[in-house]
């Protein structure tokens, strides 16, 4: 089985602890010291612990239409759906071979070939490339626009895999991957990965490009952040350090004006590989995306908002402004949108994102999503502690916090990618100090 085994220093140290030298008294003491602290906790905990608690995947067959996929996203309250195809006939995203096998015979049953989110679907609509098509979608009138939209939504979902950066690569994590190594992957901008609950590979603690297993679960950045929140007592001093001190915020932040048309925002977000942007109180820029720093941030426009747009309303809603669209989505949610398990019995496994609802926690037993509550903008400052950021992100179920000053002017952004990166860096820094002390002793 071909696999990518990019072992870092921390992974080699983990193997030394697992298979270990140091069986005498001195070696045992050294290993205990190596396992102490935040880094030791993150090395010893495995991703399968979180994956087992997740509910089954929300997926669609490769022959499903875009309309079917959009409805699955909306009903399942997920940010992305996996696309399954018959094995042996496809090359998955990034050249991956992620196969679900029969638990009894081991025979391949399906091949996960990619993921699709609502931004992919709306980008497919917006990329018609013809002014008359765009205006037809925007004004929402007449018979021809409806026919055009129906035609675009009737293509197979497999045809839009890879429209966004996220869909270009499917990631899997071996069940024995440590939380520390998982955080390395997620700190590079990978938002979610499939974890097989069982694996035929032995003693691998790295990302795999080939895997066959009877059952997969989706592990997300939010799951890891919730894990960190639950183990706050073991994180030590890193939680009390500020966003500024840790370098957790990016000061480069692109925004859209509140009166930007949704279809224009979708086009530019896709081009910039963005899944969310702040909405600022400013004139519409000629390039749509504008430097948001120093401008009043009023709300967030994200792929989750797009997901919550019912397919039947796409034609009329895409031509509205971002602010009007947000209001329509809020009204739709308030008037009776239901999660998938209330409609078909299937269960959501993703964490959505950029909402204020709690949805499913890392144990799969979170509160029912509060569909009637409006989504609020979640912010922090440069002087906010990492503990405050983690608590806000996990409690409000958002993937990013906008950094604002005392007047509410936008100064930057802290994403879950940033949070996982700085926690991992702090853990490795603490571990190096501890190892240095061991050597001196």
C-alpha positions in Angstrom: 0.0 0.0 0.0 1.5 3.3 -1.1 1.5 5.8 1.7 3.0 9.1 2.5 5.1 8.8 5.7 6.5 12.2 6.3 7.6 11.6 9.9 8.6 14.7 11.8 10.8 14.9 14.9 7.8 14.6 17.1 6.6 11.4 15.3 10.0 9.7 15.7 9.9 10.6 19.4 6.5 9.1 19.6 7.7 5.8 18.2 10.6 5.8 20.6 8.2 6.1 23.4 5.9 3.4 22.0 8.5 0.9 21.2 11.0 2.3 23.6 14.5 2.3 24.6 14.6 3.2 28.3 13.2 0.1 29.9 15.6 0.5 32.8 14.9 2.9 35.7 16.7 5.9 34.1 15.1 5.3 30.7 11.7 5.0 32.2 12.1 8.4 34.0 13.2 10.0 30.8 10.2 8.7 28.9 7.9 9.9 31.6 9.4 13.4 31.3 9.1 13.2 27.5 5.4 12.5 27.9 4.8 15.2 30.4 3.2 18.5 29.5 1.0 19.6 26.6 3.1 18.0 23.9 3.0 14.7 25.7 -0.8 14.8 26.0 -1.2 15.6 22.3 1.2 12.8 21.3 -0.5 10.2 23.4 -4.1 11.0 22.3 -5.1 9.5 19.0 -7.5 10.8 16.4 -9.6 7.6 16.5 -10.8 8.7 19.9 -12.6 11.6 18.4 -13.5 9.8 15.2 -15.4 7.0 17.0 -17.7 9.6 18.5 -18.6 11.2 15.2 -21.8 10.2 13.4 -21.9 8.6 9.9 -20.9 10.4 6.8 -23.3 12.5 4.8 -22.5 11.5 1.2 -24.1 11.5 -2.2 -23.4 9.2 -5.2 -21.4 10.5 -8.1 -24.5 10.4 -10.3 -26.5 12.7 -8.0 -27.4 16.1 -9.4 -26.2 19.3 -8.0 -29.7 20.0 -6.8 -29.6 16.7 -4.8 -26.2 17.6 -3.4 -27.4 21.1 -2.4 -30.4 19.6 -0.6 -28.2 17.1 1.2 -26.0 20.0 2.5 -29.0 22.0 3.6 -30.8 19.0 5.2 -27.7 17.6 6.8 -26.4 20.9 8.3 -23.0 20.1 6.9 -20.4 22.3 5.0 -19.4 19.5 2.6 -20.6 16.2 1.4 -18.4 13.3 0.3 -19.0 11.9 -3.2 -19.0 8.1 -3.6 -18.4 6.2 -6.8 -18.0 2.5 -7.8 -14.4 1.3 -7.0 -11.9 0.8 -9.7 -13.2 3.3 -12.2 -12.1 6.6 -10.7 -9.1 8.5 -9.5 -10.0 10.5 -6.5 -9.2 14.1 -5.7 -5.4 14.5 -5.4 -4.9 11.0 -6.9 -6.3 9.4 -3.7 -7.8 5.9 -3.3 -10.0 6.0 -0.3 -12.2 2.9 -0.5 -14.9 1.6 1.8 -14.7 -2.1 2.0 -17.2 -4.8 3.1 -16.5 -5.6 6.8 -17.1 -9.3 6.2 -15.3 -10.0 2.9 -12.9 -7.0 2.6 -14.1 -6.4 -0.9 -14.2 -2.8 -2.1 -17.8 -1.4 -2.0 -17.3 2.3 -2.9 -14.6 4.8 -3.6 -14.7 8.3 -2.2 -13.6 10.5 -5.1 -14.0 14.0 -3.6 -16.0 16.5 -1.6 -18.4 19.2 -2.7 -19.6 22.2 -0.8 -22.2 24.9 -1.6 -19.5 27.3 -2.8 -18.6 24.7 -5.5 -22.3 24.5 -6.6 -22.9 28.2 -6.7 -19.5 28.8 -8.4 -20.7 26.4 -11.1 -23.8 28.6 -11.6 -21.9 31.8 -11.4 -19.2 30.7 -13.9 -21.6 30.7 -16.9 -19.4 33.5 -18.1 -22.1 35.2 -20.1 -23.5 38.5 -19.2 -27.0 37.6 -20.3 -26.9 34.4 -18.2 -25.7 36.4 -15.1 -28.4 39.0 -15.5 -31.0 36.3 -16.0 -30.0 34.8 -12.6 -29.9 38.1 -11.0 -33.3 39.5 -12.0 -35.1 36.2 -11.3 -37.8 36.9 -13.9 -39.1 35.1 -17.0 -39.2 31.5 -18.0 -35.7 31.1 -19.6 -33.8 31.9 -16.4 -35.6 29.1 -14.5 -34.8 26.7 -17.4 -31.1 27.8 -17.3 -30.8 27.3 -13.6 -32.6 23.9 -13.8 -30.1 22.8 -16.5 -27.1 23.9 -14.4 -28.4 22.2 -11.3 -29.1 18.9 -13.2 -25.5 18.1 -14.0 -23.9 15.3 -12.0 -22.1 16.3 -8.8 -18.9 14.6 -10.0 -18.5 17.4 -12.6 -17.9 20.1 -10.0 -15.4 18.3 -7.8 -12.3 20.5 -7.6 -14.1 23.8 -8.3 -12.8 25.0 -4.9 -9.3 24.4 -3.4 -10.8 22.2 -0.7 -12.2 19.7 -3.1 -9.0 19.2 -5.0 -7.5 16.9 -2.3 -9.1 14.3 0.0 -7.2 13.8 3.2 -7.2 10.7 5.4 -5.6 10.3 8.8 -4.6 6.9 10.1 -6.6 6.1 13.3 -3.3 5.9 15.3 -2.3 9.4 14.2 -1.5 11.5 17.3 -3.4 14.7 18.0 -0.1 16.5 17.5 0.4 15.2 14.0 -3.3 15.8 13.2 -2.8 19.4 14.3 0.2 19.7 11.9 -2.1 18.7 9.0 -4.9 21.0 10.1 -2.6 23.9 10.8 -1.7 23.9 7.1 -5.2 24.8 6.1 -6.8 21.4 5.8 -10.3 21.7 7.2 -11.4 18.1 7.4 -10.1 14.6 6.9 -11.5 11.1 6.8 -10.5 8.7 9.5 -11.0 5.0 9.1 -12.1 3.4 12.3 -10.1 0.3 11.4 -7.0 0.2 9.2 -5.0 -2.5 7.5 -1.8 -0.5 7.8 0.4 -1.0 10.9 2.2 1.6 13.0 1.7 4.4 10.6 1.3 7.9 12.2 1.0 10.0 9.0 -1.4 11.1 6.4 -2.3 8.4 3.9 -2.9 8.6 0.2 -4.3 5.1 0.0 -6.6 3.4 2.5 -9.3 0.8 2.6 -11.5 0.4 5.6 -15.1 -0.7 6.4 -16.1 2.5 8.1 -14.9 6.2 7.9 -15.7 9.2 9.9 -15.1 12.9 9.2 -12.8 14.7 11.6 -12.7 18.5 11.4 -10.8 21.4 12.7 -13.7 22.2 15.0 -13.5 18.7 16.6 -9.9 19.3 17.5 -10.6 22.8 18.9 -13.4 21.3 21.0 -10.9 18.7 22.3 -8.6 21.6 23.3 -11.4 23.4 25.1 -12.3 20.2 27.0 -8.6 19.7 28.0 -8.0 23.3 28.9 -6.4 22.4 32.3 -3.7 20.5 30.4 -2.9 23.2 28.0 -0.9 25.2 30.6 0.1 28.8 30.0 -0.6 28.9 26.3 -4.3 29.7 27.0 -3.5 32.8 28.9 -1.3 34.3 26.2 -2.8 36.9 23.9 -3.5 36.7 20.2 -0.9 39.4 19.6 1.8 37.6 21.7 1.2 34.2 19.9 1.0 35.8 16.4 -2.3 34.1 15.9 -3.9 36.8 13.9 -3.5 37.6 10.2 -3.8 41.3 9.5 -4.4 40.8 5.8 -8.2 40.4 5.5 -10.3 40.8 2.4 -13.9 42.0 2.7 -17.0 42.7 0.7 -19.4 45.7 1.0 -22.8 45.1 2.5 -24.5 46.1 -0.8 -22.4 43.6 -2.9 -24.5 41.2 -5.0 -24.3 37.6 -3.8 -23.5 36.2 -7.2 -20.6 38.7 -7.5 -19.3 37.8 -4.0 -19.4 34.1 -4.9 -17.4 34.6 -8.0 -14.7 36.6 -6.3 -14.6 34.3 -3.2 -14.0 31.3 -5.4 -11.3 33.1 -7.3 -9.5 34.0 -4.0 -10.2 30.5 -2.5 -12.1 32.1 0.4 -15.0 30.3 2.2 -16.0 33.4 4.3 -15.5 37.1 4.2 -16.3 39.9 6.6 -19.1 42.3 5.4 -18.1 45.9 5.9 -19.9 49.2 5.9 -18.3 50.7 2.8 -19.0 51.5 -0.8 -19.0 48.6 -3.3 -15.5 48.2 -4.7 -14.9 47.8 -8.4 -13.0 44.6 -7.7 -15.7 43.3 -5.2 -13.1 42.1 -2.6 -11.5 45.0 -0.8 -9.0 45.6 2.0 -11.2 45.4 5.1 -8.8 46.9 7.6 -10.0 50.0 9.3 -13.6 49.6 8.1 -16.6 48.9 10.2 -17.4 45.1 10.1 -21.1 44.4 10.4 -21.5 40.7 9.7 -20.0 37.6 8.0 -20.8 36.1 4.6 -19.8 32.5 4.4 -20.3 29.2 2.6 -22.6 28.2 5.5 -24.9 31.0 4.5 -24.9 29.7 1.0 -25.6 26.2 2.2 -28.7 27.5 4.0 -30.2 28.9 0.8 -32.9 26.4 -0.4 -32.5 25.3 -4.0 -36.0 26.5 -4.9 -34.9 30.1 -4.0 -31.5 30.1 -5.6 -32.6 32.0 -8.8 -34.2 34.9 -6.9 -31.8 35.1 -4.0 -28.5 35.2 -5.9 -29.3 38.6 -7.3 -29.9 40.2 -3.9 -27.3 42.0 -1.9 -25.3 40.2 0.8 -27.2 41.9 3.5 -30.6 41.1 2.0 -29.5 37.5 1.4 -28.5 37.1 5.1 -31.9 38.4 6.1 -33.7 35.9 3.8 -31.6 33.0 5.1 -32.4 34.0 8.7 -36.1 34.1 7.9 -35.9 30.7 6.2 -34.1 29.2 9.2 -36.6 30.7 11.6 -39.6 29.4 9.5 -38.8 25.7 9.7 -35.5 24.4 8.2 -34.8 21.1 9.8 -31.6 19.0 10.2 -31.3 15.8 8.2 -32.0 13.4 11.1 -35.4 15.0 11.6 -36.3 14.5 7.9 -34.8 11.2 6.7 -33.1 9.7 9.8 -29.6 10.2 8.4 -27.1 12.0 10.7 -24.8 15.0 10.1 -21.1 14.5 10.8 -19.6 17.8 9.8 -19.4 20.8 11.9 -21.0 23.4 9.6 -19.2 26.5 10.5 -19.7 30.2 10.9 -23.0 29.7 12.9 -23.9 30.5 16.5 -25.6 27.2 17.0 -23.9 24.4 18.9 -24.9 21.5 16.6 -22.9 18.3 17.2 -20.1 18.3 19.6 -17.0 16.1 19.5 -18.9 13.4 21.3 -21.7 13.5 18.8 -24.2 14.5 21.5 -24.4 18.2 21.4 -27.5 20.3 21.8 -29.9 20.4 18.9 -29.1 23.3 16.6 -31.0 26.4 17.5 -32.4 27.1 14.1 -34.5 30.0 15.4 -31.6 32.0 16.7 -30.0 34.6 14.4 -26.3 34.2 13.6 -24.1 36.7 15.3 -20.8 38.0 14.3 -18.1 36.7 16.7 -15.1 39.0 17.3 -12.0 39.3 19.4 -9.2 41.8 19.9 -5.4 41.5 19.7 -5.4 41.5 23.5 -7.9 38.6 23.8 -6.3 35.4 25.2 -6.1 32.2 23.2 -8.4 30.6 25.8 -11.1 33.3 25.1 -10.7 32.7 21.3 -11.1 28.9 21.7 -14.1 29.3 24.0 -15.8 31.7 21.6 -15.1 29.6 18.5 -16.3 26.4 20.1 -19.3 27.9 21.9 -20.5 29.9 18.9 -19.5 27.3 16.3 -17.5 29.5 14.1 -14.4 28.9 12.0 -12.9 32.4 12.4 -13.1 35.4 14.7 -12.7 38.9 13.2 -10.2 41.0 15.1 -11.6 44.4 15.8 -10.5 47.5 17.8 -12.5 49.3 20.4 -14.6 51.1 17.8 -15.5 47.9 16.0 -13.1 48.6 13.1 -11.7 45.5 11.4 -8.0 44.8 12.1 -7.5 41.2 11.2 -8.8 37.6 11.5 -8.0 34.6 13.7 -9.0 31.3 12.0 -9.1 27.7 13.5 -6.1 27.1 11.3 -4.3 29.8 13.3 -5.5 28.5 16.6 -4.2 24.9 15.9 -0.9 26.3 14.5 -0.1 28.3 17.6 -1.1 25.6 20.1 1.1 23.1 18.2 4.0 25.5 18.1 3.6 26.2 21.8 3.5 22.5 22.6 6.7 21.8 20.6 8.5 24.8 22.1 7.6 23.5 25.6 8.8 20.0 24.7 12.1 21.3 23.4 12.7 23.1 26.7 11.8 19.9 28.7 14.1 17.8 26.6 16.9 20.3 27.1 16.4 20.1 30.9 16.5 16.3 30.7 19.8 16.5 28.8 21.3 18.8 31.4 20.3 16.5 34.2 
